[in-house]
Amino acid sequence: IHQMRYGCDWLSIAWKNDTLHLFFIESNLSRTDSIPSLTKNEARMRDAIKRGNVKVHYIHHWIDHDGKIHWDRA
């Protein structure tokens, strides 16, 4: 599990056979019987995931021996 700073609290990454599963987790404490509200960013992220409006990008970034920066997007 990896802590995130924007959109939700945690990201858990798991492999099930050859399929990558990403679990975005929001953690809140409720001192009442009601469900805690989400921030604007948390709700926006939840809604985008529910609608399937998500694109996954993988970027490999490195600096070679000459100091040149490389960006390789998959």
DODO-125769 format. One record per atom (N, C-alpha, C): residue number from 1; atom name; x, y, z. Coordinates in Angstrom, 2 decimals. Example, Ala and Ser with C-alpha at 12.3 -4.5 7.8 and 13.67 -1.06 7.14 Angstrom:
// residues 2
(r 1, N, (13.19, -5.69, 7.80))
(r 1, CA, (12.30, -4.50, 7.80))
(r 1, C, (13.20, -3.30, 7.80))
(r 2, N, (12.85, -2.25, 7.08))
(r 2, CA, (13.67, -1.06, 7.14))
(r 2, C, (12.90, 0.03, 7.87))
END
This chain:
// residues 74
(r 1, N, (0.86, -1.18, 0.00))
(r 1, CA, (0.00, 0.00, 0.00))
(r 1, C, (0.90, 1.23, 0.00))
(r 2, N, (0.56, 2.20, -0.83))
(r 2, CA, (1.33, 3.42, -0.97))
(r 2, C, (0.47, 4.61, -0.58))
(r 3, N, (1.00, 5.50, 0.24))
(r 3, CA, (0.26, 6.69, 0.65))
(r 3, C, (0.26, 7.71, -0.48))
(r 4, N, (-0.92, 8.30, -0.71))
(r 4, CA, (-1.06, 9.32, -1.75))
(r 4, C, (-1.44, 10.64, -1.11))
(r 5, N, (-1.21, 11.72, -1.81))
(r 5, CA, (-1.48, 13.05, -1.27))
(r 5, C, (-2.63, 13.75, -1.97))
(r 6, N, (-3.14, 13.19, -3.07))
(r 6, CA, (-4.14, 13.89, -3.86))
(r 6, C, (-5.20, 12.90, -4.33))
(r 7, N, (-6.45, 13.17, -4.04))
(r 7, CA, (-7.54, 12.35, -4.56))
(r 7, C, (-8.00, 11.25, -3.65))
(r 8, N, (-7.12, 10.58, -2.96))
(r 8, CA, (-7.49, 9.58, -1.97))
(r 8, C, (-6.27, 9.36, -1.06))
(r 9, N, (-6.46, 8.54, -0.03))
(r 9, CA, (-5.39, 8.35, 0.95))
(r 9, C, (-4.35, 7.30, 0.54))
(r 10, N, (-4.81, 6.23, -0.07))
(r 10, CA, (-3.93, 5.09, -0.30))
(r 10, C, (-4.14, 4.49, -1.69))
(r 11, N, (-3.11, 3.88, -2.20))
(r 11, CA, (-3.19, 3.09, -3.42))
(r 11, C, (-2.57, 1.73, -3.12))
(r 12, N, (-3.38, 0.68, -3.30))
(r 12, CA, (-2.88, -0.68, -3.13))
(r 12, C, (-2.76, -1.31, -4.51))
(r 13, N, (-1.65, -1.96, -4.76))
(r 13, CA, (-1.36, -2.56, -6.06))
(r 13, C, (-1.25, -4.07, -5.88))
(r 14, N, (-1.98, -4.81, -6.70))
(r 14, CA, (-1.95, -6.27, -6.60))
(r 14, C, (-2.02, -6.90, -7.98))
(r 15, N, (-1.39, -8.03, -8.11))
(r 15, CA, (-1.49, -8.83, -9.33))
(r 15, C, (-2.38, -10.02, -9.04))
(r 16, N, (-3.33, -10.28, -9.91))
(r 16, CA, (-4.15, -11.49, -9.88))
(r 16, C, (-3.98, -12.14, -11.24))
(r 17, N, (-3.19, -13.22, -11.26))
(r 17, CA, (-2.74, -13.83, -12.50))
(r 17, C, (-1.98, -12.77, -13.29))
(r 18, N, (-2.37, -12.46, -14.51))
(r 18, CA, (-1.67, -11.47, -15.31))
(r 18, C, (-2.39, -10.13, -15.35))
(r 19, N, (-3.34, -9.92, -14.44))
(r 19, CA, (-4.11, -8.68, -14.41))
(r 19, C, (-3.68, -7.82, -13.24))
(r 20, N, (-3.36, -6.57, -13.53))
(r 20, CA, (-2.97, -5.61, -12.50))
(r 20, C, (-4.23, -4.98, -11.90))
(r 21, N, (-4.34, -5.00, -10.59))
(r 21, CA, (-5.47, -4.40, -9.88))
(r 21, C, (-4.97, -3.23, -9.05))
(r 22, N, (-5.62, -2.08, -9.21))
(r 22, CA, (-5.29, -0.88, -8.45))
(r 22, C, (-6.48, -0.57, -7.54))
(r 23, N, (-6.24, -0.48, -6.25))
(r 23, CA, (-7.29, -0.19, -5.28))
(r 23, C, (-7.02, 1.19, -4.68))
(r 24, N, (-7.88, 2.15, -5.00))
(r 24, CA, (-7.78, 3.50, -4.45))
(r 24, C, (-8.62, 3.52, -3.18))
(r 25, N, (-8.00, 3.84, -2.06))
(r 25, CA, (-8.65, 3.71, -0.75))
(r 25, C, (-8.71, 5.07, -0.07))
(r 26, N, (-9.90, 5.46, 0.35))
(r 26, CA, (-10.09, 6.67, 1.15))
(r 26, C, (-10.43, 6.24, 2.56))
(r 27, N, (-9.69, 6.71, 3.55))
(r 27, CA, (-9.91, 6.36, 4.95))
(r 27, C, (-10.41, 7.57, 5.72))
(r 28, N, (-11.51, 7.40, 6.43))
(r 28, CA, (-12.08, 8.48, 7.25))
(r 28, C, (-12.54, 7.91, 8.58))
(r 29, N, (-12.67, 8.77, 9.56))
(r 29, CA, (-13.19, 8.40, 10.86))
(r 29, C, (-14.52, 9.10, 11.06))
(r 30, N, (-15.53, 8.35, 11.46))
(r 30, CA, (-16.84, 8.93, 11.73))
(r 30, C, (-17.16, 8.73, 13.21))
(r 31, N, (-17.46, 9.80, 13.89))
(r 31, CA, (-17.83, 9.72, 15.31))
(r 31, C, (-19.34, 9.69, 15.48))
(r 32, N, (-20.06, 9.64, 14.35))
(r 32, CA, (-21.52, 9.54, 14.37))
(r 32, C, (-21.91, 8.34, 13.52))
(r 33, N, (-23.20, 8.15, 13.32))
(r 33, CA, (-23.68, 7.05, 12.50))
(r 33, C, (-23.72, 7.39, 11.02))
(r 34, N, (-23.33, 8.60, 10.65))
(r 34, CA, (-23.41, 9.01, 9.25))
(r 34, C, (-22.10, 8.69, 8.52))
(r 35, N, (-22.21, 8.60, 7.20))
(r 35, CA, (-21.03, 8.36, 6.37))
(r 35, C, (-20.30, 9.68, 6.19))
(r 36, N, (-18.98, 9.72, 6.43))
(r 36, CA, (-18.23, 10.96, 6.26))
(r 36, C, (-18.30, 11.45, 4.82))
(r 37, N, (-18.35, 12.75, 4.65))
(r 37, CA, (-18.37, 13.32, 3.30))
(r 37, C, (-16.96, 13.28, 2.71))
(r 38, N, (-16.91, 13.37, 1.39))
(r 38, CA, (-15.64, 13.40, 0.68))
(r 38, C, (-15.31, 14.84, 0.29))
(r 39, N, (-14.03, 15.13, 0.17))
(r 39, CA, (-13.63, 16.43, -0.35))
(r 39, C, (-13.98, 16.48, -1.84))
(r 40, N, (-13.89, 17.64, -2.43))
(r 40, CA, (-14.19, 17.80, -3.85))
(r 40, C, (-13.29, 16.90, -4.69))
(r 41, N, (-12.00, 16.85, -4.38))
(r 41, CA, (-11.06, 16.02, -5.14))
(r 41, C, (-11.34, 14.53, -4.94))
(r 42, N, (-11.67, 14.13, -3.70))
(r 42, CA, (-11.97, 12.72, -3.42))
(r 42, C, (-13.21, 12.28, -4.19))
(r 43, N, (-14.26, 13.10, -4.17))
(r 43, CA, (-15.50, 12.76, -4.88))
(r 43, C, (-15.27, 12.74, -6.38))
(r 44, N, (-14.48, 13.66, -6.89))
(r 44, CA, (-14.20, 13.71, -8.32))
(r 44, C, (-13.47, 12.45, -8.77))
(r 45, N, (-12.50, 12.01, -7.97))
(r 45, CA, (-11.77, 10.79, -8.29))
(r 45, C, (-12.69, 9.57, -8.24))
(r 46, N, (-13.49, 9.45, -7.19))
(r 46, CA, (-14.44, 8.35, -7.06))
(r 46, C, (-15.38, 8.30, -8.25))
(r 47, N, (-15.94, 9.44, -8.63))
(r 47, CA, (-16.90, 9.49, -9.72))
(r 47, C, (-16.27, 9.13, -11.06))
(r 48, N, (-15.05, 9.59, -11.31))
(r 48, CA, (-14.36, 9.25, -12.56))
(r 48, C, (-14.13, 7.74, -12.64))
(r 49, N, (-13.74, 7.12, -11.55))
(r 49, CA, (-13.51, 5.68, -11.53))
(r 49, C, (-14.82, 4.93, -11.75))
(r 50, N, (-15.88, 5.36, -11.09))
(r 50, CA, (-17.19, 4.71, -11.25))
(r 50, C, (-17.68, 4.79, -12.70))
(r 51, N, (-17.43, 5.90, -13.38))
(r 51, CA, (-17.88, 6.10, -14.75))
(r 51, C, (-16.95, 5.43, -15.77))
(r 52, N, (-15.79, 4.98, -15.32))
(r 52, CA, (-14.82, 4.39, -16.24))
(r 52, C, (-14.02, 5.43, -17.00))
(r 53, N, (-14.01, 6.66, -16.51))
(r 53, CA, (-13.28, 7.75, -17.15))
(r 53, C, (-11.85, 7.81, -16.61))
(r 54, N, (-11.11, 6.72, -16.80))
(r 54, CA, (-9.75, 6.63, -16.27))
(r 54, C, (-8.84, 6.15, -17.40))
(r 55, N, (-7.73, 6.83, -17.57))
(r 55, CA, (-6.68, 6.39, -18.50))
(r 55, C, (-5.45, 6.10, -17.66))
(r 56, N, (-4.81, 4.99, -17.93))
(r 56, CA, (-3.62, 4.59, -17.18))
(r 56, C, (-2.40, 4.90, -18.04))
(r 57, N, (-1.42, 5.56, -17.45))
(r 57, CA, (-0.18, 5.91, -18.13))
(r 57, C, (0.99, 5.35, -17.32))
(r 58, N, (1.95, 4.82, -18.00))
(r 58, CA, (3.17, 4.37, -17.35))
(r 58, C, (4.32, 5.12, -17.98))
(r 59, N, (5.12, 5.78, -17.15))
(r 59, CA, (6.22, 6.59, -17.66))
(r 59, C, (7.53, 6.12, -17.03))
(r 60, N, (8.50, 5.85, -17.89))
(r 60, CA, (9.83, 5.50, -17.43))
(r 60, C, (10.71, 6.73, -17.65))
(r 61, N, (11.27, 7.26, -16.58))
(r 61, CA, (12.07, 8.49, -16.63))
(r 61, C, (13.47, 8.15, -16.14))
(r 62, N, (14.47, 8.56, -16.90))
(r 62, CA, (15.84, 8.31, -16.45))
(r 62, C, (16.78, 9.36, -17.02))
(r 63, N, (17.96, 9.44, -16.41))
(r 63, CA, (19.02, 10.35, -16.86))
(r 63, C, (20.21, 9.48, -17.24))
(r 64, N, (20.72, 9.68, -18.45))
(r 64, CA, (21.83, 8.86, -18.91))
(r 64, C, (23.17, 9.40, -18.41))
(r 65, N, (24.26, 8.74, -18.80))
(r 65, CA, (25.60, 9.09, -18.31))
(r 65, C, (26.05, 10.47, -18.76))
(r 66, N, (25.42, 11.03, -19.81))
(r 66, CA, (25.76, 12.39, -20.28))
(r 66, C, (24.88, 13.46, -19.62))
(r 67, N, (23.98, 13.03, -18.75))
(r 67, CA, (23.08, 13.96, -18.08))
(r 67, C, (21.83, 14.29, -18.87))
(r 68, N, (21.62, 13.59, -19.98))
(r 68, CA, (20.42, 13.81, -20.79))
(r 68, C, (19.22, 13.12, -20.15))
(r 69, N, (18.10, 13.85, -20.08))
(r 69, CA, (16.89, 13.32, -19.47))
(r 69, C, (16.06, 12.61, -20.54))
(r 70, N, (15.58, 11.42, -20.21))
(r 70, CA, (14.76, 10.63, -21.12))
(r 70, C, (13.40, 10.37, -20.49))
(r 71, N, (12.36, 10.42, -21.31))
(r 71, CA, (10.99, 10.10, -20.90))
(r 71, C, (10.46, 9.06, -21.88))
(r 72, N, (10.13, 7.90, -21.39))
(r 72, CA, (9.60, 6.83, -22.22))
(r 72, C, (8.19, 6.52, -21.73))
(r 73, N, (7.21, 6.84, -22.55))
(r 73, CA, (5.81, 6.61, -22.16))
(r 73, C, (5.30, 5.33, -22.81))
(r 74, N, (4.58, 4.55, -22.01))
(r 74, CA, (3.97, 3.32, -22.52))
(r 74, C, (2.50, 3.54, -22.81))
END
